[in-house]
Amino acid sequence: MKKILNRIALALLLMTFAAIVLCFYFNQFIYAYGLIVVLLLIFGAMGQLYKLKNDEYMYSKLNRRDEYEDYTR
């Protein structure tokens, strides 16, 4: 399932880049810049999700280590 979603996301990303190039080619600058802003928002949201996932992992890792040290001492 994850491979399929990755391929769909990659195809949509390539189509978006192609749409941006075509918009610049046909002098539709408003649409091109709008698509660029959408891409920036998507990449920013993905970065925030990965940061949140990393923070959650680090929090759980620190709590497990404290629990381990309590039992081994």
GUNUTOR-341847 format. One record per residue (C-alpha): residue number from 0; residue in three letters; chain; x, y, z. Coordinates in Angstrom, 2 decimals. Layout:
BEGIN
+-----+--------+--------+---------+---------+---------+
| num | residu | chaine |      px |      py |      pz |
+-----+--------+--------+---------+---------+---------+
| NUM |    ALA |      A |       X |       Y |       Z |
...
+-----+--------+--------+---------+---------+---------+
//
This chain:
BEGIN
+-----+--------+--------+---------+---------+---------+
| num | residu | chaine |      px |      py |      pz |
+-----+--------+--------+---------+---------+---------+
|   0 |    MET |      A |    0.00 |    0.00 |    0.00 |
|   1 |    LYS |      A |    2.83 |    2.36 |    0.89 |
|   2 |    LYS |      A |    4.54 |    1.77 |   -2.49 |
|   3 |    ILE |      A |    1.34 |    2.62 |   -4.33 |
|   4 |    LEU |      A |    0.83 |    5.84 |   -2.36 |
|   5 |    ASN |      A |    4.47 |    6.82 |   -2.94 |
|   6 |    ARG |      A |    4.07 |    6.31 |   -6.69 |
|   7 |    ILE |      A |    0.86 |    8.33 |   -6.74 |
|   8 |    ALA |      A |    2.51 |   11.15 |   -4.77 |
|   9 |    LEU |      A |    5.52 |   11.13 |   -7.10 |
|  10 |    ALA |      A |    3.27 |   11.23 |  -10.16 |
|  11 |    LEU |      A |    1.28 |   14.15 |   -8.73 |
|  12 |    LEU |      A |    4.51 |   15.98 |   -7.91 |
|  13 |    LEU |      A |    5.82 |   15.54 |  -11.45 |
|  14 |    MET |      A |    2.49 |   16.65 |  -12.91 |
|  15 |    THR |      A |    2.56 |   19.74 |  -10.69 |
|  16 |    PHE |      A |    6.05 |   20.64 |  -11.88 |
|  17 |    ALA |      A |    4.93 |   20.14 |  -15.48 |
|  18 |    ALA |      A |    1.90 |   22.35 |  -14.82 |
|  19 |    ILE |      A |    4.13 |   25.10 |  -13.40 |
|  20 |    VAL |      A |    6.37 |   24.99 |  -16.47 |
|  21 |    LEU |      A |    3.36 |   25.08 |  -18.79 |
|  22 |    CYS |      A |    1.82 |   27.99 |  -16.91 |
|  23 |    PHE |      A |    5.02 |   29.98 |  -17.30 |
|  24 |    TYR |      A |    5.19 |   29.01 |  -20.97 |
|  25 |    PHE |      A |    1.62 |   30.23 |  -21.62 |
|  26 |    ASN |      A |    2.20 |   33.43 |  -19.58 |
|  27 |    GLN |      A |   -0.22 |   32.41 |  -16.82 |
|  28 |    PHE |      A |    1.99 |   33.67 |  -14.02 |
|  29 |    ILE |      A |   -0.75 |   33.87 |  -11.37 |
|  30 |    TYR |      A |   -1.52 |   30.16 |  -11.69 |
|  31 |    ALA |      A |    2.16 |   29.22 |  -11.77 |
|  32 |    TYR |      A |    2.96 |   31.16 |   -8.61 |
|  33 |    GLY |      A |   -0.16 |   29.74 |   -6.98 |
|  34 |    LEU |      A |    1.05 |   26.21 |   -7.70 |
|  35 |    ILE |      A |    4.47 |   27.07 |   -6.30 |
|  36 |    VAL |      A |    2.86 |   28.33 |   -3.08 |
|  37 |    VAL |      A |    0.82 |   25.13 |   -2.84 |
|  38 |    LEU |      A |    4.01 |   23.07 |   -3.20 |
|  39 |    LEU |      A |    5.73 |   25.12 |   -0.49 |
|  40 |    LEU |      A |    2.77 |   24.61 |    1.84 |
|  41 |    ILE |      A |    2.77 |   20.86 |    1.22 |
|  42 |    PHE |      A |    6.52 |   20.54 |    1.79 |
|  43 |    GLY |      A |    6.27 |   22.69 |    4.92 |
|  44 |    ALA |      A |    3.47 |   20.51 |    6.29 |
|  45 |    MET |      A |    5.47 |   17.36 |    5.55 |
|  46 |    GLY |      A |    8.44 |   18.81 |    7.42 |
|  47 |    GLN |      A |    6.29 |   19.60 |   10.43 |
|  48 |    LEU |      A |    4.86 |   16.07 |   10.44 |
|  49 |    TYR |      A |    8.33 |   14.53 |   10.30 |
|  50 |    LYS |      A |    9.50 |   16.83 |   13.11 |
|  51 |    LEU |      A |    6.50 |   15.85 |   15.23 |
|  52 |    LYS |      A |    7.16 |   12.16 |   14.58 |
|  53 |    ASN |      A |   10.82 |   12.60 |   15.53 |
|  54 |    ASP |      A |    9.92 |   14.49 |   18.72 |
|  55 |    GLU |      A |    7.48 |   11.74 |   19.71 |
|  56 |    TYR |      A |   10.13 |    9.08 |   19.08 |
|  57 |    MET |      A |   12.75 |   10.93 |   21.12 |
|  58 |    TYR |      A |   10.30 |   11.47 |   24.00 |
|  59 |    SER |      A |    9.41 |    7.78 |   24.13 |
|  60 |    LYS |      A |   13.08 |    6.81 |   23.84 |
|  61 |    LEU |      A |   14.05 |    9.02 |   26.78 |
|  62 |    ASN |      A |   11.23 |    7.66 |   28.94 |
|  63 |    ARG |      A |   12.15 |    4.05 |   28.18 |
|  64 |    ARG |      A |   15.77 |    4.67 |   29.13 |
|  65 |    ASP |      A |   14.81 |    6.18 |   32.50 |
|  66 |    GLU |      A |   12.56 |    3.23 |   33.23 |
|  67 |    TYR |      A |   15.35 |    0.80 |   32.30 |
|  68 |    GLU |      A |   17.84 |    2.54 |   34.59 |
|  69 |    ASP |      A |   15.37 |    2.43 |   37.51 |
|  70 |    TYR |      A |   15.02 |   -1.35 |   37.21 |
|  71 |    THR |      A |   18.72 |   -2.12 |   36.72 |
|  72 |    ARG |      A |   20.11 |   -0.14 |   39.64 |
+-----+--------+--------+---------+---------+---------+
//
